[in-house]
């Protein structure tokens, strides 16, 4: 019977990455960007960190329920994002998850007198991927893409819809939706070859 392959690399991060990016003018850039890292393991501990950019509302924020983790996620992941928030301070946030992956998944986050509600309707089969992601990183991930997601800011629906992005062409191939849920995601630094 075949045995699982052991990975001798170093686990850097594992958790979920929830993205809800909307565009209202048919372009290839978001007019509303929601990027939430639900961290289960990292050197900065567990918790949630949200990067939220809504230019029409003057919002460019990063909030977290674990300030150390918020800074770590900002340095490790948000600095590499296609949407930049380099001057954002880490604000305190309250995070609530509702539903399940296959039944109306959503997040509600409250911070600094605001509330954002993000919802996804998952209708596509998951994409399962693992292997190198550049020369110094390996990933395992299960990706649920959807063209059906919404955002509400302080009770008001934001206009726009998910749109195709080409950032996946070099890894898993094709244009894929700007809205997705990545679960069971693990970032591993491979062991240097000797």
Number of C-alpha atoms within 10 A of each C-alpha: 3 4 5 6 6 6 12 11 14 13 17 13 22 22 20 21 21 22 23 27 26 28 20 16 12 13 10 14 18 24 19 24 22 21 22 22 23 19 20 16 15 17 11 16 13 19 20 25 30 27 25 21 22 17 12 9 10 8 12 17 18 27 27 26 19 19 18 16 22 27 19 17 24 24 12 12 11 22 13 10 12 10 16 14 17 13 9 14 14 21 17 17 22 14 20 12 12 12 12 10 14 11 12 12 17 20 17 16 19 16 17 10 7 11 18 20 20 22 20 27 20 22 13 11 10 17 12 14 14 14 12 16 15 9 8 11 16 19 19 19 22 17 21 23 22 22 21 17 22 22 26 15 15 13 11 11 13 19 14 18 23 23 22 17 15 13 15 12 11 9 12 13 10 13 13 19 23 25 29 25 23 21 20 15 21 20 21 22 19 16 12 8 4 3
